[in-house]
Amino acid sequence: MLRYGVLMTLGGVLVVASISSAQAGSPRLLAGLDPGAIALAQTEPAPEPAAPIAERTDVAEVEEVEESFPVTLSLTYTLVTDYVYRGINYSEHDKEGREKLNHQLTTSLSFDLNALGLGDLGTLGFDTWWEWYADQDKINPYAGGDNLQEIDYTIWWSHAVDPIHTDVTLGLSFYTYPNLAKLLRDDDARGNNNDDRTVEWWFELAHNDAWMWQWLLADNEDAVLSPTFLFAQDVGAGAGAVWMELGISHEFEVPWIDYLTITPGYSLGIDGGLLKRYLGLSNPGHLRLANQQVSLNVDYDLTPLLQLPKWAGGVGLNGFLCFSDALGTAESDGTTQDEFWGGLNVTWTWGG
């Protein structure tokens, strides 16, 4: 009997040990077991199944940073009613009658010097400007029939001065007039004057005035009036005479038309004896107000509409109207006069 009781007890232990933890508390199963076996089984509970190991793999989100290309190339064709520069109309004659169109071409090549890895060095650029006037032979009979009046070359360097929110640009411009020399030599008032070219150094300041308007536009970081100042000195035919210009403008986005902006502008021209030297007039004079100019520019980015791929660059369209109001003695002595003109620009830009 003792041996039988021991066997029963061992059998109960084996049965209880084989029951899963979910079934070990079932009254129906426990009722058929020997009380001693139950007590022995409860002293050594069945081990809980090991918890599965959850492996977590964190996937780091990598933000792609698009690197800009250090070289920028642009080409602009301009069709304009008159070639007006610093208040003087260079594409009009007394018998012109109906406006003869003026064609202009601008090329610009620039390189971001910061790409050299030597610090913040700004941008270096080289521009050319070409001008053809449909009635050029009426102004200069020695034009040779090609209607080419002027070619300009400019080398410039630009740098952003962040502490004062100002972009500074320094430039050297070479103005050439391929068919002018013979005309000047035939002008008795000028004598043997071969000034068919001249050179000018200049600097321009473009200021972001957003900080001035924080009291009104707290979250705005864009320029409001975009004030600019230009100083130029002609060290060739201009004999050291200067020209200065103050300007303001503001770009408005058209809310119901994407990629369209309208920019009104105003500038004030100050002549330091330069204009009379250009025109071959005596007594060039000293510093004086020459003209004030109002302008309206409408710009539209055609790139999204044309669905151009990035490698093809971008295309922009610009229409403009300008009115130059001659001022003071510059108007009374005939140096400048009121001028109204307009035109259209088409620009292709690549790189940057």
VOGU-3710 file (C-alpha; in Angstrom, 3 decimals, decimal comma):
1> mlrygvlmtl> 0,000/0,000/0,000  2,853/2,372/0,829  4,521/1,650/-2,509  1,230/2,142/-4,296  0,675/5,511/-2,554  4,156/6,703/-3,532  3,576/5,750/-7,161  0,252/7,591/-7,165  1,917/10,666/-5,747  4,716/10,603/-8,337
11> ggvlvvasis> 2,151/10,109/-11,077  0,209/13,136/-9,875  3,348/15,264/-9,904  4,095/14,277/-13,501  0,532/15,012/-14,603  0,417/18,419/-12,937  3,848/19,342/-14,268  2,681/18,581/-17,780  -0,327/20,924/-17,581  0,173/24,284/-19,180
21> saqagsprll> -0,013/27,362/-17,043  -3,314/28,267/-18,666  -4,884/24,968/-17,539  -3,226/24,544/-14,125  -5,979/26,423/-12,334  -8,878/24,450/-13,821  -11,119/23,046/-10,976  -12,250/20,193/-13,223  -8,708/18,888/-13,661  -7,655/19,430/-10,068
31> agldpgaial> -10,681/17,559/-8,673  -9,411/14,170/-9,895  -5,902/14,479/-8,392  -4,599/13,340/-5,025  -4,438/16,292/-2,551  -0,799/15,478/-1,721  0,150/15,542/-5,343  -1,557/18,909/-5,763  0,307/20,347/-2,791  3,635/19,062/-4,130
41> aqtepapepa> 2,920/20,445/-7,571  2,020/23,909/-6,201  5,353/24,181/-4,388  7,154/24,071/-7,781  5,088/26,100/-10,273  5,591/25,478/-13,946  7,968/28,016/-15,477  6,347/30,768/-17,567  7,105/30,651/-21,258  9,838/32,984/-22,276
51> apiaertdva> 8,582/36,272/-23,706  9,376/36,652/-27,353  12,236/39,036/-28,099  10,977/42,027/-30,036  13,625/43,437/-32,288  13,194/47,137/-33,161  14,900/48,519/-36,154  14,982/52,311/-36,303  15,020/53,598/-39,869  16,752/56,929/-40,007
61> eveeveesfp> 15,062/59,404/-42,310  17,687/60,867/-44,602  16,806/64,288/-45,931  18,189/64,824/-49,383  20,072/68,101/-49,629  20,118/69,411/-53,168  23,492/70,930/-53,919  23,484/73,965/-56,156  25,717/74,165/-59,199  28,293/76,973/-58,806
71> vtlsltytlv> 27,974/78,201/-62,403  24,997/80,216/-63,660  24,412/81,107/-67,299  21,636/83,350/-68,578  20,582/84,722/-71,948  18,055/87,562/-72,351  16,486/88,894/-75,536  14,822/92,315/-75,305  12,455/93,946/-77,773  11,918/97,603/-76,843
81> tdyvyrginy> 10,445/100,718/-78,427  13,420/102,961/-77,505  16,895/102,612/-76,066  16,811/105,054/-73,138  19,808/105,123/-70,813  20,162/107,551/-67,914  17,444/109,773/-69,292  18,838/110,008/-72,845  17,179/108,369/-75,863  19,849/106,814/-78,094
91> sehdkegrek> 17,491/105,315/-80,676  15,498/108,215/-82,029  15,998/110,856/-84,719  13,986/113,853/-85,843  12,425/112,126/-88,859  11,750/108,768/-87,232  7,969/109,122/-87,207  6,557/105,759/-86,223  8,756/103,974/-83,674  11,428/101,707/-85,105
101> lnhqlttsls> 12,069/98,745/-82,846  15,224/98,203/-80,873  16,684/94,734/-80,314  18,983/93,949/-77,395  20,763/90,812/-76,227  22,302/90,227/-72,797  24,481/87,302/-71,752  25,622/86,660/-68,194  28,020/84,081/-66,795  28,697/83,882/-63,055
111> fdlnalglgd> 30,581/81,620/-60,679  29,877/81,129/-56,968  33,319/81,514/-55,381  32,082/79,866/-52,182  32,282/76,533/-54,035  36,073/76,751/-53,743  35,793/75,995/-50,022  37,891/79,002/-49,018  35,159/80,836/-47,129  32,443/83,287/-48,060
121> lgtlgfdtww> 33,948/84,902/-51,161  30,831/86,024/-53,027  30,096/85,674/-56,743  32,173/86,643/-59,783  30,476/87,373/-63,096  30,954/88,515/-66,680  28,196/90,092/-68,811  27,880/91,261/-72,396  25,215/93,525/-73,887  24,437/94,059/-77,594
131> ewyadqdkin> 22,092/96,617/-79,147  20,664/96,909/-82,673  18,409/99,750/-83,820  16,285/99,286/-86,928  16,905/102,888/-88,075  20,570/103,088/-87,086  21,682/104,248/-90,531  19,611/107,422/-90,037  21,579/108,239/-86,890  24,941/107,116/-88,208
141> pyaggdnlqe> 25,356/106,794/-91,989  28,643/104,984/-91,353  26,920/102,118/-89,541  27,661/99,770/-92,425  24,101/98,546/-92,766  24,271/96,121/-89,830  22,325/98,442/-87,470  24,686/97,564/-84,627  25,106/100,565/-82,339  26,688/99,374/-79,093
151> idytiwwsha> 28,432/96,427/-77,422  29,223/96,476/-73,697  31,348/94,181/-71,548  31,129/94,080/-67,758  33,057/92,160/-65,139  31,566/92,240/-61,650  31,849/90,814/-58,162  28,989/90,602/-55,665  28,974/89,795/-51,963  26,273/89,709/-49,293
161> vdpihtdvtl> 27,138/91,676/-46,140  24,740/89,960/-43,752  25,266/92,166/-40,643  23,880/95,177/-42,526  21,444/93,221/-44,762  23,082/94,573/-47,910  24,386/93,079/-51,150  27,432/94,921/-52,479  28,365/94,703/-56,163  31,552/96,130/-57,694
171> glsfytypnl> 31,883/96,348/-61,458  33,979/97,524/-64,380  32,135/98,219/-67,647  33,573/98,738/-71,124  31,266/100,569/-73,560  32,098/100,219/-77,258  30,440/101,794/-80,323  31,764/99,885/-83,355  30,626/102,358/-86,017  30,987/105,657/-84,160
181> akllrdddar> 34,616/106,703/-84,717  34,200/107,915/-88,320  31,043/109,838/-87,430  32,852/111,626/-84,607  35,788/112,541/-86,847  33,386/114,140/-89,325  31,807/116,281/-86,604  33,469/119,722/-86,708  32,356/120,442/-83,165  34,291/117,443/-81,874
191> gnnnddrtve> 37,309/117,663/-84,147  39,563/114,632/-84,268  37,657/112,801/-81,554  37,882/109,025/-81,659  35,915/108,382/-78,469  34,138/105,332/-79,827  34,649/103,568/-76,500  34,810/104,374/-72,816  35,206/102,625/-69,474  33,430/103,048/-66,171
201> wwfelahnda> 33,863/101,605/-62,693  30,879/101,414/-60,400  29,402/99,960/-57,255  25,827/99,220/-56,255  24,248/98,649/-52,843  20,993/96,683/-52,552  19,502/96,715/-49,060  16,949/94,360/-47,497  14,877/96,739/-45,388  12,634/94,083/-43,811
211> wmwqwlladn> 14,052/94,917/-40,352  12,654/98,450/-40,609  9,121/97,110/-40,879  9,110/94,592/-38,022  6,691/96,802/-36,102  4,172/96,352/-38,907  5,154/93,014/-40,490  6,563/90,961/-37,624  7,087/87,706/-39,542  8,246/89,231/-42,823
221> edavlsptfl> 11,826/88,582/-44,002  11,526/89,964/-47,541  12,481/93,485/-48,562  9,623/95,969/-48,543  11,011/98,938/-50,493  14,257/97,270/-51,674  16,321/100,493/-51,635  19,314/100,631/-53,992  22,156/103,082/-54,590  24,377/103,177/-57,672
231> faqdvgagag> 27,592/105,171/-58,032  29,420/105,167/-61,382  32,483/107,079/-62,561  33,518/107,248/-66,201  37,310/107,246/-66,433  37,411/107,267/-70,239  35,500/109,674/-72,453  33,660/110,949/-69,388  36,926/112,333/-67,944  36,096/111,354/-64,379
241> avwmelgish> 32,491/112,566/-64,371  30,027/110,613/-62,221  26,454/109,360/-62,235  24,441/108,374/-59,167  21,065/106,741/-58,840  18,715/106,066/-55,927  15,904/103,565/-56,361  13,097/101,751/-54,580  10,750/98,978/-55,694  8,435/96,315/-54,297
251> efevpwidyl> 7,438/92,961/-55,739  3,801/91,896/-55,399  2,662/88,323/-55,958  -0,647/87,909/-57,758  -2,630/85,594/-55,424  -4,866/83,973/-58,046  -2,119/83,395/-60,648  0,884/81,282/-59,713  4,381/82,422/-60,732  3,189/85,941/-61,681
261> titpgyslgi> 4,591/89,053/-59,982  4,111/92,792/-60,475  6,858/95,220/-59,446  6,435/99,011/-59,494  9,633/101,025/-59,122  10,978/104,547/-58,774  14,472/105,955/-59,299  16,146/109,348/-59,101  19,114/110,114/-61,375  21,869/112,523/-60,307
271> dggllkrylg> 24,269/113,774/-62,980  27,805/114,823/-62,082  28,723/116,299/-65,462  28,564/112,975/-67,292  25,624/113,439/-69,664  26,948/116,542/-71,424  30,263/114,814/-71,989  28,433/111,905/-73,585  26,581/114,300/-75,875  29,649/116,406/-76,672
281> lsnpghlrla> 28,141/119,543/-75,135  30,154/122,341/-73,546  30,098/123,285/-69,866  29,283/119,831/-68,501  28,537/121,385/-65,121  28,482/119,933/-61,650  26,184/117,750/-59,559  22,502/118,172/-60,444  19,246/116,241/-60,633  18,852/114,817/-64,125
291> nqqvslnvdy> 15,665/112,741/-64,151  13,194/110,730/-62,151  11,854/107,496/-63,525  8,825/105,372/-62,707  8,538/101,816/-63,973  6,215/98,845/-63,915  7,496/95,292/-64,424  5,342/92,190/-64,848  7,209/88,867/-64,535  5,969/85,360/-65,251
301> dltpllqlpk> 7,947/82,152/-64,699  7,246/79,928/-67,692  9,258/76,961/-66,394  6,356/75,076/-64,706  4,080/75,719/-67,670  6,655/74,353/-70,110  7,393/71,440/-67,746  11,098/71,770/-68,339  13,380/69,242/-66,619  15,934/70,640/-64,194
311> waggvglngf> 18,834/70,082/-66,570  17,164/72,303/-69,178  17,129/75,393/-66,962  14,297/77,882/-66,581  12,503/80,407/-68,800  11,009/83,703/-67,677  8,919/86,358/-69,400  8,996/90,050/-68,458  7,018/93,011/-69,733  7,847/96,568/-68,691
321> lcfsdalgta> 6,747/100,186/-69,075  8,898/103,172/-68,089  8,526/106,941/-67,950  11,520/109,238/-67,476  10,742/112,767/-66,304  13,552/115,247/-67,068  14,377/117,582/-64,184  15,823/121,051/-63,605  18,613/122,431/-65,737  19,150/119,043/-67,385
331> esdgttqdef> 15,761/119,536/-69,028  16,038/123,269/-69,700  19,402/123,012/-71,474  18,214/120,059/-73,584  20,442/117,397/-72,036  17,448/115,229/-71,130  13,783/115,242/-72,041  10,690/113,326/-71,045  10,654/109,795/-72,439  8,090/106,997/-72,405
341> wgglnvtwtw> 8,938/103,491/-73,596  8,212/99,836/-73,028  9,270/96,396/-74,065  9,458/92,674/-73,516  12,206/90,401/-72,144  12,564/86,641/-72,583  15,211/85,075/-70,320  16,671/81,590/-70,221  18,674/80,681/-67,097  20,711/77,558/-66,462
351> gg> 22,612/76,386/-63,374  22,868/78,037/-59,991
//
